Amino acid sequence: MDKKMIVSIIGYIVALLIPIVGLVYGAILFFFKKEEPTYRKHGRLIIYFSIVIFVATLIAKLLIGGF
């Protein structure tokens, strides 16, 4: 596996486990790695994924009554 693939996979795992950290990780890839289109693409997708996981977690907590 090449380095770009590993960095992207780590981002998706972080976004799944800790969505807020995943959001920051995706933003770093998207905004600070502009020279690499792979990082920009996966950075954007990691941001989207983090937001979806965060919202899904909030909805699940509200339905279960965790607040």
MIGU-794838 format. One record per residue (C-alpha): residue number from 0; residue in one letter; chain; x negated, y negated, z. Coordinates in nm, 2 decimals, m for minus. Example, Ala and Ser with C-alpha at 12.3 -4.5 7.8 and 13.67 -1.06 7.14 Angstrom:
<rs>
<r nr="0" rest="A" kette="A" xx="m1.23" yy="0.45" zz="0.78"/>
<r nr="1" rest="S" kette="A" xx="m1.37" yy="0.11" zz="0.71"/>
</rs>
This chain:
<rs>
<r nr="0" rest="M" kette="A" xx="0.00" yy="0.00" zz="0.00"/>
<r nr="1" rest="D" kette="A" xx="m0.12" yy="m0.34" zz="m0.07"/>
<r nr="2" rest="K" kette="A" xx="m0.13" yy="m0.63" zz="0.18"/>
<r nr="3" rest="K" kette="A" xx="0.16" yy="m0.82" zz="0.04"/>
<r nr="4" rest="M" kette="A" xx="0.39" yy="m0.51" zz="0.08"/>
<r nr="5" rest="I" kette="A" xx="0.28" yy="m0.46" zz="0.44"/>
<r nr="6" rest="V" kette="A" xx="0.34" yy="m0.82" zz="0.53"/>
<r nr="7" rest="S" kette="A" xx="0.68" yy="m0.81" zz="0.38"/>
<r nr="8" rest="I" kette="A" xx="0.78" yy="m0.48" zz="0.55"/>
<r nr="9" rest="I" kette="A" xx="0.66" yy="m0.62" zz="0.89"/>
<r nr="10" rest="G" kette="A" xx="0.88" yy="m0.93" zz="0.82"/>
<r nr="11" rest="Y" kette="A" xx="1.20" yy="m0.72" zz="0.76"/>
<r nr="12" rest="I" kette="A" xx="1.13" yy="m0.51" zz="1.08"/>
<r nr="13" rest="V" kette="A" xx="1.08" yy="m0.82" zz="1.29"/>
<r nr="14" rest="A" kette="A" xx="1.40" yy="m0.98" zz="1.14"/>
<r nr="15" rest="L" kette="A" xx="1.59" yy="m0.66" zz="1.24"/>
<r nr="16" rest="L" kette="A" xx="1.46" yy="m0.64" zz="1.59"/>
<r nr="17" rest="I" kette="A" xx="1.43" yy="m1.01" zz="1.68"/>
<r nr="18" rest="P" kette="A" xx="1.63" yy="m1.23" zz="1.43"/>
<r nr="19" rest="I" kette="A" xx="1.50" yy="m1.57" zz="1.55"/>
<r nr="20" rest="V" kette="A" xx="1.14" yy="m1.46" zz="1.52"/>
<r nr="21" rest="G" kette="A" xx="1.22" yy="m1.31" zz="1.18"/>
<r nr="22" rest="L" kette="A" xx="1.37" yy="m1.64" zz="1.07"/>
<r nr="23" rest="V" kette="A" xx="1.04" yy="m1.82" zz="1.17"/>
<r nr="24" rest="Y" kette="A" xx="0.83" yy="m1.54" zz="1.00"/>
<r nr="25" rest="G" kette="A" xx="1.04" yy="m1.57" zz="0.68"/>
<r nr="26" rest="A" kette="A" xx="1.00" yy="m1.95" zz="0.69"/>
<r nr="27" rest="I" kette="A" xx="0.63" yy="m1.93" zz="0.72"/>
<r nr="28" rest="L" kette="A" xx="0.61" yy="m1.69" zz="0.42"/>
<r nr="29" rest="F" kette="A" xx="0.84" yy="m1.91" zz="0.22"/>
<r nr="30" rest="F" kette="A" xx="0.69" yy="m2.25" zz="0.29"/>
<r nr="31" rest="F" kette="A" xx="0.32" yy="m2.19" zz="0.36"/>
<r nr="32" rest="K" kette="A" xx="0.24" yy="m1.91" zz="0.11"/>
<r nr="33" rest="K" kette="A" xx="0.36" yy="m2.11" zz="m0.20"/>
<r nr="34" rest="E" kette="A" xx="0.08" yy="m1.97" zz="m0.42"/>
<r nr="35" rest="E" kette="A" xx="0.22" yy="m1.62" zz="m0.41"/>
<r nr="36" rest="P" kette="A" xx="0.56" yy="m1.56" zz="m0.57"/>
<r nr="37" rest="T" kette="A" xx="0.60" yy="m1.23" zz="m0.38"/>
<r nr="38" rest="Y" kette="A" xx="0.57" yy="m1.40" zz="m0.04"/>
<r nr="39" rest="R" kette="A" xx="0.82" yy="m1.67" zz="m0.15"/>
<r nr="40" rest="K" kette="A" xx="1.07" yy="m1.41" zz="m0.27"/>
<r nr="41" rest="H" kette="A" xx="1.04" yy="m1.19" zz="0.04"/>
<r nr="42" rest="G" kette="A" xx="1.03" yy="m1.50" zz="0.27"/>
<r nr="43" rest="R" kette="A" xx="1.36" yy="m1.62" zz="0.14"/>
<r nr="44" rest="L" kette="A" xx="1.51" yy="m1.27" zz="0.17"/>
<r nr="45" rest="I" kette="A" xx="1.38" yy="m1.23" zz="0.53"/>
<r nr="46" rest="I" kette="A" xx="1.54" yy="m1.56" zz="0.62"/>
<r nr="47" rest="Y" kette="A" xx="1.88" yy="m1.45" zz="0.48"/>
<r nr="48" rest="F" kette="A" xx="1.84" yy="m1.11" zz="0.65"/>
<r nr="49" rest="S" kette="A" xx="1.76" yy="m1.27" zz="0.99"/>
<r nr="50" rest="I" kette="A" xx="2.07" yy="m1.49" zz="0.96"/>
<r nr="51" rest="V" kette="A" xx="2.30" yy="m1.20" zz="0.88"/>
<r nr="52" rest="I" kette="A" xx="2.16" yy="m0.99" zz="1.16"/>
<r nr="53" rest="F" kette="A" xx="2.19" yy="m1.28" zz="1.41"/>
<r nr="54" rest="V" kette="A" xx="2.56" yy="m1.35" zz="1.31"/>
<r nr="55" rest="A" kette="A" xx="2.64" yy="m0.98" zz="1.32"/>
<r nr="56" rest="T" kette="A" xx="2.49" yy="m0.95" zz="1.67"/>
<r nr="57" rest="L" kette="A" xx="2.69" yy="m1.25" zz="1.79"/>
<r nr="58" rest="I" kette="A" xx="3.02" yy="m1.11" zz="1.64"/>
<r nr="59" rest="A" kette="A" xx="2.95" yy="m0.77" zz="1.80"/>
<r nr="60" rest="K" kette="A" xx="2.88" yy="m0.92" zz="2.14"/>
<r nr="61" rest="L" kette="A" xx="3.20" yy="m1.13" zz="2.12"/>
<r nr="62" rest="L" kette="A" xx="3.40" yy="m0.82" zz="2.03"/>
<r nr="63" rest="I" kette="A" xx="3.25" yy="m0.61" zz="2.30"/>
<r nr="64" rest="G" kette="A" xx="3.27" yy="m0.89" zz="2.55"/>
<r nr="65" rest="G" kette="A" xx="2.91" yy="m0.92" zz="2.63"/>
<r nr="66" rest="F" kette="A" xx="2.91" yy="m1.29" zz="2.70"/>
</rs>
